């Protein structure tokens, strides 16, 4: 049954790619000018982060005081640089996504992303946790693009939890795992983004991955669509398991390597 479900998922992925190609071409045309305008401020952020780092090093702070600040500045510079890379890829997004695959331990990738998101999760009152195995979980991935896909899922979950009224205890869990082997299937790894949000009605669980589908004020309607696009270009799949009133589990599966 599992093998049959995965074959069906692969067929659905191929169909979605064909349908999405025309829509993505329109998106690329509309956003090209905007993307070029965004690149300049991002370059300024990177430059100022470098200057801030130098200022911290040259300051009168002790090493113990400066280390946490330098780490935060380095995270800012690294992630801003990643955003610039993502933006450049997005300019070509109407065509095939250009992946720069490298062998990565997905545990490290998730930890880097957690460091980046943690300040925002604190501001939003969301408890952010990671659930990582003790052994490496390896895959050939474009780290920048895959982090963008996971980040889109995380932001979607945090915004959903923020919308709950009256406010409830909000928790976001990132889990990485080596998926059980299935007969006649290549080994896979899994990444979960689990939230305690309002949940998604079953009738909408496929619709939310379509471009321009959003219930959030000011949302672009592209976050989940872009996440799926990136995951599928990696040869993987993304699904959501959700129960109204209890939360959602967004599951990414990707080919693994030894």
N, C-alpha and C positions, 0 to 999 in steps of 0.2 A: 504493500500500500504506500509506503514512504517513497519507494522508487517511482511508482506511478505518479504520485503527487509532484515529485520533483520534475519529471518529464513534462507534466502539464504546465508547471511553472515556467519551464524553459520555452515551451510553445507560446505561452502568454507573453513572455518577455519579447520574443521575436515579433509578435503582432504589435505590441505597444511601440517598439522601436520604429516600425514602419509608419504607424499612425502619428507618432510624435515628431517625425522628421520635418513635416511641413510646418507644424506649430513652432518648433524650435527655430526654424529659419526666420519666421516672423519675429520671434522674440529677439533673435540676434540682431535683426535690422533695427528694431525699436530701441534697443539698449546700447548699441554701438557708440553713439554720441555721448550718452550719459557715462558710460564706462570710461571713456577717455577723460572726461572731466573729473572723475573720481580718482584717477591715477595720480594726479598732481598733489592733492592733499595727503594721500597715503605716503608719497615720497617725502613730504615735509615731516610727517609723523616719524618716519624712520630716521631722518636726519636729526630731529630734535631728541629722539630717544638715545642716539649715539652721543650727542652733546651732554645730555643729562647723565649718562653713564660716566663720562669723563669727569663731570662736575662732582659726582659722588666720590669717585676715586681720589680726586684732588682735595676733597673737603677734610675737615678736622675730625670726621667721624672715626671711631675705632673700627677695626676689622669686623668685630662682632656686630656692630651697628650697621655697617655698610653692606655686608653680605646679603641680607634679605632684600635691601633696596636694589642692589645690582641684579639679583635674580629676577625681581619684578620688571626691571627695565629691560633685561635680556628677553624675558617672555614677551613683553610688549613689542620689542623690535622684531623678534622672530615671527610672531603671529601677524604683525602688520606686513612684514615681507611676504608671508604666506598669502595674505589677502591680495597683495599686488599680483602674485602669481596666479591666484584663482581668477582675478579680474581679467588678466590677459587671456587665460583659457576661455573665459566666458565670452570674450569677443569672437572666439572661434566656435562657440558652443552650438551654433546652428548646424555645423558639420559634425564630424566625428570628434569626440573628446580625445585629446592627445594625452595619453598616459605616460608618465615617466616612472616606470615600475622599478622598485627596489625591494630587496629582501628586508622585511621589517618584522620585529616582534610586536604584535598588536597590543601587548600589555604596555609597552613603552609609549606607543602612539596614544593610547587612551589616557595614560598618566599626564602626558604633555597637554592634552586637550583639557583635562580636569584642572590643571594649574591655571590655564587660560580662563576657564569659565567660572572658577570658584568665586572670584570677587562679585560677579554679576549674580550668581546664585544666592550669595549672602544678602545682597541688596533686595532680592526678590523674596527672601524668607524661605528659600528652598534648601533642604538638607541634601547635599550632594555626596554620594557614596560610590565606591568602586568595589567590584567583586572580581578579583583576578586569580587565576590559577598559579601554582607555584612553579610550573614549568613553562618554557617559552611557547607562544602560539604564533607560528610563523606563516607569512603570506607574502606574495609578490604584489605590492600595491604602490600606487601613487599616493604617498603619505599626505601631501597637501590636499589633494582632492578628496581622499577618503575622510580626512578630518573635517573637511567642509560638509560632507554628507552627514557625518555623525553630529556635527555642531548644529546643522539645520534641524535634526531630530530633537536634540536637547533643547534648543530655543523654542521649538514648537511645544514641547512638553512643559517647559517652565511657564510659557505664556498661558497654556491651558490651565495649569494649576493656579496661576495668578487670577484667573477669571472666576474661580469658585467663590460663591457667595452663599452663606457667610464663610469667611476664610477658614480653611482647614489645614491640618498638618500636611505639609508638602514635602515629598521625598523623591529624589531622582537617583536611580541606580544605573551605573554603567557596568555591564558584565561581559567578560570575554571568555570564550570556551572553545575547546576542540570538540567538534560535533562527533557523535558516534558514527562509526563506519557503516555504510549501507551497501549491500551486495550490488555489484556492477556499477557502482558510483565512485567517483573520485573523492578523496577526503576533503572535508570542508571545515572551516572555522566559523564561529558565530559571535556576533556582537549584539548585545541587547541594550536598548535604552528604555528603561522601565520607569513609569511615573505613577503617582497616586492622584491623577487628575480626574476630571469628570467622566472620562471614557468617551468612546465613539460608537454611535449606533451602528449596528451591523450593516445597514443599507448604505452607510457612508464610508465604510472601511476601505473600499477600493477607490471611491470618488476622490478622496482627499489627496491622492497622489497625482491627480490630473492638474495641469497648469491652470492658474487663475482661480482655483477652488480654495476659498478661505472664508472663515467666519470671524477673523480677527480684524478689528478696526486698524486701518493703516497697513495691513498685511499685503504683500505682493502676490500671494497665491502661487509662488514659485518654489518656496523652500523645500517642500516634500517632493515636488516633481524633480527638482534638481538633485536631491538626495537619491531618488530612485535611478535617475539617469546615470549618475556617477557609479553607483553600485552595479548596475547592469553592464556598464562598460568594462567593469572588472570581471565580468563573467559570473556575477553573483545575483542574488535576489533579495528583495526586502518585502516583509509582510508585517501586518499589525494584528495583534491579538488584543482585544479590548472588551471591557464590560462596563456598561454605563453605571456610573456611581462608584466604580472601584479603581479605574485607571487603565493604562494601556502598556503594552509591551511591543515595541518596535524591534523586529529581529532582522538583522543583516546576516546573510550567509555568503561566504566567499570561498573560492578554492584555496586549499592550504598546501604548504610545502613542508618537507621534512626538515 
